[in-house]
Every structure is written in C-alpha cells, then in structure tokens.
Amino acid sequence: MDDGIGSDIAEPPNRDVAIINPTPETYHLFKNPTLPAQSRPAALPVRHANRFPCGPDTRKYRQAFFPDVPGRLWNDWQWQVRERIRSLSDLERLFHLSPDEREAVIRHRGSLPLGITPYYASRMSLANAANGLRRTHIPVMGEYLHVPGEAADPLGEDHDAAVPGLVHRYPDRVLFLVTGFCSTYCRYCTRSRAVGESGGEYKFRPREWEAAFKYLEEHTEVRDVLLSGGDPLTLGDDKLDYLLTRLRGIRHIEFIRIGTKVPMVLPMRITPSLIKILKKHRPVWMSVHATHPDEISVESTEAFNRLADAGVPLGSQTVLLKGINDSVETLKTLYHNLLRCRVRPYYLYQCDPITGSSHFRTPVEKGIEIIEGLRGHTTGYAVPHFVVDAPGGGGKIPLIPDYVVGREGDDLLLRNFEGNVYRYKDPDGTLGADRTPGKKQCG
C-alpha cells in the first residue's frame, strides 16, 4: 500500500552553489582520503562554515534516530528539507502513532501534505499523541469533519488577487505569495488549499513573479509588501536575493516584510549567506510564526540572535489553538521567551475557519480572556494584538477587553487590570454614557 500523504514541490535549494555539506550518499567519499582523486567529489566551495549549536534535546534525539548523521550534515538546512518526515512509514519509525493519527494519514489525499523536518520532530513528544506541537503537524481524523462556516479560502484571498499570487486588499500594502512550499506543514494552515500543491492554479514560482512585479511598478500607492506563501525563507539564496533586489528597485516600496516559521522549524537555515542577503536589502522586517514554548530551543535562539544582530526587526504571530496554547500561562511563557530572543509578540490570531479545522478553534472570547490575563499582569511588550481575520476578505479586526464601565456626569469610569474602577475627568466626552456604572470604585 502506498503510505504517502500527498506531494509537494519544493523550491529547490541553490544549485549554483554546491551543497555545503556532503550528502548521505557521498559522505563516505569525503571521509576516505585514500580513494583515487578521480573518485572523490570536487572540493567544497570556499566559504565560512555554518557552525550551528546543537542543544541537549537534539543531541539525544539524533543519537537515538540518526546516529550515523554527522553534525555538519544535520545542520545543513538543505539536508533537513530532503529528509523530512513525509509518509506513514517515516512517522512510524519515530512516533508511537495513535489509531486516530494512523487512520488520518492513510486517508489523506490532496493538498497540505505531511511534512516535518527531522529537527522539528525532535521538539515533539514521540509517545504522547496529545502533545501540543505534535497535534499541530500530524493529521488526525478531525481534519475530515467539516462544519458550517468553514471554507477552503475563508479570507477571500483568491478573490482579492490583483494578479496570481498578489493579494491587494489594503490601500497601501499587498500580500505577495512567492512560493507554495514550506519545510513543515501546519495542519491549521490558512492556505491549506494551496501549499504543497503538485499542480493546479497555485503556482507561486519565480517565472510567475514577473506579473506581480509589473503590477507593483504600476501601483505607486503600494508602499508595503508582505512576502509569504508557503515560506519565503525556503527559497534558495539566489532566488531570495533576486526577489528582494527587484522589490528594492521599485522606488515607492518602502517596507518589506517576510512571514516565516523557519526560525522555529528549520533554524539552521539562518546561515551567514542568508544574513548577508538580508543585510544587503535592509531594512527587511520579519514576522515569525510561533506556536508554543516548546519551540524555543538552543537552535531557535541562535537563529533569532543571528537575525537580530544583523538588524532584522523581529515580531511574532501566533494562532490561538484549542488545547495547545489556549491558556494565559502557556502564552505568557511563550511571549516572555520570545522577548528574551528579541522578538516582539505582534499578533494573536483567532484560528481561521478553513475546512476541517474545527478541532483547533476556540470560542472568540477565549482570546479576549487571554489578552485580559496578560494586560497589566506582565510587560506590555508581551501583549500582542488579538485579531479575527474576517471571513470573506474583511481584513484583520482587533478585539480587546472592554475596560469602559460607564459615565457619571463629567466622569468616565474605567476598570483596571485588577477590576477596580477609576474616575477620569472627561467633561466633553460621551463615551460610556450608555453604560450602567459598576459599584467597585477607587479614586
């Protein structure tokens, strides 16, 4: 029986620069200097080695499951992409699958394939199917439950596409989908209809970029471009450099952002050569998809340090997920850890109603409850914006706890994080006039 879970098309790693480390097939040739010269591969290109740290959890995992893979190869991001977990047999070599997981993997067809880098798998529980990170990447039968209100494209991105891959919804900014490939595939992905496709209408490749460049050149009102996909940092260095060069050549584009999960799932991608490209085109801002405190590791911290040291402004965006990160303590821990890595929590998203995602979604009030549990109880830098991305293309709508209690004459009554009510003199205002004041008052 075919144990695959669909297919995807990777943006191939750079081919003009030989792979930094030998492949599993050729590693023995590099180790054996006694082979005739004509039998040995050509010398590796002269460049700075990507010395990348390996945390204790990763070392234990490698010793258990990849004992013959040397550190230099493990830390080659291209090797990580090639050796992703992509099938039932790959999963069963590493994980004790639950019957629910196994059935879901066997049943899967179509887009949103299985894909987990060996590194990211090391951050998951191999035995506990309820583990948070594991639930976000290994399919379960809940994916096949479709409920009212869900859609393949709930945000209406296809409708708002000015040209294929370029979504122009807001007046001065666009979303530029530059690839359909990710190194790992989140099971709640907003673009599950498009990522990992082996064909069809979703072809976000360099030859399709030209129509987007032409549109951007003609629309001088656009000053902000968000690169997404797929994951833009899975592009090879040459493609990414070309993309950023073309965008920097459009004079009215002031602000370039990259949306990525790479620092969490493929941190060794943050190589000296990538840093050089980002510095060349700076300022390039980066929004990192962060889900759970378990993602913060020696490796991800190194990736963030490299980016921050290079002057890349870093923010995070998190999807609120039921039973995974939907508590104040979990998100407070995540946000504190991110701040220590110089990443500013930016957005907390209500999970989009993509088809088959009901097992991930919380009630909307859960997000407001979490923001209220953070505001005043920790630094304001650790409090993101909670937003609902409105179905049908309405854009991001921020939701905040209601701190207005009411009004008494010229006094506006406001509630603080402790629940106490305070008076603020506001003689010309009307805010709160339609409310009944609470009883607990201070000041």
N, C-alpha and C positions, 0 to 999 in steps of 0.2 A: 504494500500500500504506500502510496506517496504520502510522506508525512509533512510536506511543505505547508506553509500558511500564506501563500501568495508570493508575489515577486515585487521587486523594486528595481529602479535604475539608479545606480549611484553615479553622482558626478565623479568621474574617475580621478584618483589622486594625480598630482602632476606627473606627466610622463617625460617632460623635458629635463627634469632633474631626477636622477636615479633615486630609488628608494633609499633613504638614509641608512637603514639597517638591512642586512641580508634577509631574504625570505626564509620561511621554514625549509623550503626545498633546496636552497643554496647555502644555508648556514654552515653545513659541514665543509663546504668548499673553502670558505673563509678561514675556518679553524685549522685546516690541514695545509700547512705551507709546503709539504713535500710533494704535492701534486705538480705535474708539469705545468709550466706557465700558461700554455695554451688551454689547459683545462680549468684554470682559475678565472673567476669573473674579473672584469675590469675593476680597477681601484675605485673605491667610493669617492664621490665628489669631495673636494676640499671645502669644508665649511665647519662652522662651530658645531660641536656635538650638542644634542639636546639632552643635557643632563637633567633628568627629571626625578624628583623624590618618589619613593615608594613607601607608603605607610604600613604599619604593622599588620593591619587587617588585610591589606592587599597581598603582603608577603605570604601570610598563612594561606590565603586563597590560591595564590599561584603555586605554592608548594604542593597543595592538595590536588589541583586540577590541571595545572600547566607546568609540571616540574621540569620539562625539557626546554621551556621557552626562556631564553636569556633576558635579562633586564633590558638590554638595549632594544631587543625586539618587542618586548611588552610595551615599552614606552614609545614605540613608533605608532603614531595615530593611524597611519595607513594600514598597518597590520591589524590594529584593533577593528577597523572598519571591515577588512576582509574576513576576519574571524568572528564576526558577530554571530550570536545565537539566533537562528532563523528557522528552526524546524522542531518538530516534536522530539526527534532523536537528540538534537542539540540540548533541548531543555532537560530531557530525562537523564542525560549524562551528568547534569549539575544539580537539578532540583528534584525533590520528592513532590511530584505533582499530585494535586487533589483530583478526584474523579471529575469535578466540575471544570477544572483547568484543562485536563486532558481532553475531555469531550469538546470543549470550545476550540481548542487548537485543531483537532481533527476536522471539525465542521467548517472552519474558516475558509472563505474564498473571497477574492476581490481585493480591493484597496486596503490600506492600513495593514501592511504585513507585520509579522513578528520581526522585531529587530532589537537586540540588546547587545551592547559592547561587552566583551569579557570584563573590562574594568567595572562597568556599572553593575553587572551581575554580582560582583564582589561586595557591593553595598547592600545587597538584598539578603533576606533570610532564605536559606536553601531548603528549610524544613517546614516553615510556617507559612501557609498559603494566605493568612490574614495579614502578613507583613505589609506595611504601607507602600514602600517602593515597589515591591513585587506585584501588588494589586494594580499599580499604575501601568505595568508593562506586559504582564502575562494575561492573555484573554481569559474571560470567564463567560459562562452562559448568559449572564446579564446583558451582554452585548447584543443578544438576539431578541431581547424584549423591547419592542417599540411602543411608545406611549404617545398620546395626543400632545401636540405642541412641538414634537421633535421634527427635525428636517436634516437632509444631507448638507444643506448650505443655509443654516439658520440665520446667519448675519447678512445674507444677500450680497455676498462679495462678487459672485458672478454677474449679478445684475448691475453692480456699480463699477464693473471693469471698463475703463476707458479704452484699453486695448488688452489683449490677452496677457494676464499676469500683472496688470497695473490697476489697482483699485483707487479711484479718486472720489472719496466720499466727503471729506472735509475741505473747506475752501482753499487752504494753503499747504496741504500735505497729502501725500499719497502713500499707499502700501504697494511695494514692489516685490512680487513673488519671483525670486530668482532661481529657485530650484525646487523640485518635488522630493528631494532626498533628505533624510535625517539619519544620523548614526543610530539612534534609538527611536522607537515609535511609542508615544504615549497613547493609551487606549481611549483617552477622552479628547483626542486631538480635534480642534475646531475644523481643520481641513482634512479630516479622515477620508473625505471623498476624493482627495487629490494627491495626497502624499503616497509615495511608493507605487504609483500607477506605472504599469508597463506599457501604457499607450493611451489612446483616447484623446480627449481635448486638452488635457492638462499636460502641457509640455513646456516646462519652465527651464529652458536651456539657453546657452549663450546666443545661439542664432535667432532665438525669439526675443532677445533683449532689444534688438535694434528698433522695433516698433515703439517700445517703451521710451527709449532714448529720444526718438523723434518727437513723441508726444510731450515729453518733459521740456525739450528745447522750445517747443511752440507755446507752452503754457507757462508764462512768466509769473503767474500768481503762485506757482508751487515753489515753496522755499524749504520744505521739509520732506525728506524721503526716508521711509522705514523699510529696510531690507528684511525680508522674511522668506518663508517658503512652506515646507522644508526648512533646513537650517543653512543659512548662508556660509557659516564657517566650515561646512563640509566641502565647499568648493576648494579646488586646488589653489595654491598661492597665485599662479599666473592668472587664473580666471578672476579671482577676487581683486587682484591688483588692477586688471583691465576694467572691471566693473567700477571700482572706486575712481579710477582715472577718468573714465567717461563722465561720471556724475560730477566730479570736481571741475570738469571742463565746461559745465553748464553754469554760467555766472550767477544766475538768480537762485541756485540751490545753495542754501546756507547751512543746512542742518542735515546730517546723515546719521541714521541710527541703524544698528544691527540687532535683530531679535534672534536669540540663540539659547540653546541648552547645552552647548558644547562644554563650557567650564565644569558642568556637573557630571556629564556622561562620557566625555572624551577630553579630559583636561590636558592630556599630553599634546593635543592639537595646538595649544598655545605655545608655539615654537618661536625661537629667535627670529626666524624668517617671517613668520606671521606678524610678530611685533614690529618688525621693520616696516612692513607694508602699512600697518595701522598708524604708525608714527609718521610715515610719509604723507598720509592723507588726513592727518588730524586737523581739527577735532572730529573723531568718529565716536559717537556715543553707543553704548551697548546696554540692551535690556536682557537680562539673564532670567531664564525660566527656572525658578526654584520651587521645589515642592515640599521638602521635608528636611528636618535637621540631619537625618542620616546621610544626606548628600554632602554635607560638609566634611571634608577629609583633608589629610595632608596634601593630596594631589590637587583637589579643587582650590584649596587655599593658595597653593603655589601658582595655579593658573590665574587666580584673581590678583595676586601680588604682581605678577608679570604685567598684567593689563593695567593695573592702577599705576605701577611705576612708570609705565610708558605714557601716562597721561590720558588714558581712556576713561571717561566718566562712566561709572557703572551704576545701574539701577536693577531692581529685580521685579519680576511679575510672577504671581502665584495664583494658581487656580484652586479655589476652595473645593475640597473633595471630601465627601461623606466617609467618616470612619478612618480617614487617612491624615488629614491635617485640620479638621474642623473643631479645634479647641484653642482657647486663648493660650494655654501653656505651650502647646506644640508650635504655634506660630510665633509666640514671643521668643522661644528658643531659637527658631529658625532666623528670625529677624535680628536678634542680638548677634548670632554667629555671622550673619551676612555683614552687619556693620563692622564687626571686627576684621572682616576681609575687605573693608572699604567699599561695600556695595549698599546703596541706599534703597530700602524697600519702597517700591513705587506704586504698583497696582496689586490689589487682591481682587480677582475676578470671580463672580458667580459663574459656575460651570455652564458653558453654553449648551443649549438643548439640541446637540447633534443626535442623530439617530442611534439608539442603543446606548445612551449614556445615563439613564435614569438611576442606575445603581451608584453613580458618582455624585449626583446632585443633592445638595442640602436645601432646605427652605431658605428663602432670601433673608429672613430675619436672623438666621444664624450668622451671616456675615456682619450684619449691624451689631449683633451681640458681641462678636469678636472685636470689632473696632471699639466698642464702648469698653470692653475689658482691657484694651491696650491704652486708650487715650487717658492720660493723667496717671496711669499706673506704671508707665515706663517712658523713656525718652521719646519726644515727638518724632525724632528721626526714624524710630522703629514702628511708626504708624503709617501704613500705606493708604491709598485711596481705595475704598471698596466700590466697585462699579459693576453694573449689569450692562453687557453689550446687547443693546436692544435688538430683538429679532426683526428681520426684515430690512436691516440696514439703518436703524435709527441711531447707531453710534453708541459710545460709552455714556452711561448715565450714572453719575455718582450718587451714592446713598450714604447718609451719615446718621448717627443717633440724633434724636431731637432733644436739644438742650433748652429750648424755649418753653417756659412753664406758663406764662401768661403776662398780663399787664394790669397794674393798678395805678390809674391816673397817669402821671408822667414817668412812672417806674416800670421798666421792663424787668420781668422776673426770669432769672436764668438758673439752671441747675448745673452744678459742677460734677466732677467725676465721682465724688463721694455721695452724691444725692442731695446735698444741701442746696437751698435756694437763696440766691442773692439778688439784690436790687441794683439796677443800673439806671441812672437818670437819663431819660431819653424823651424830653418834652415834645419834640417834633415828630416822634415816630408813631407808627400804628402796629408794628409787629407785636403779635401776641394778644391783640385786642379781642380776638375771637376765642381765647382760651380761658378756662377756669383755673385760677391760681391754686397751687398746692399749699399745703399747710406748713411744712417744714421750711422755715426761712431763717436766714442769717444776714447780718449786715443792715 
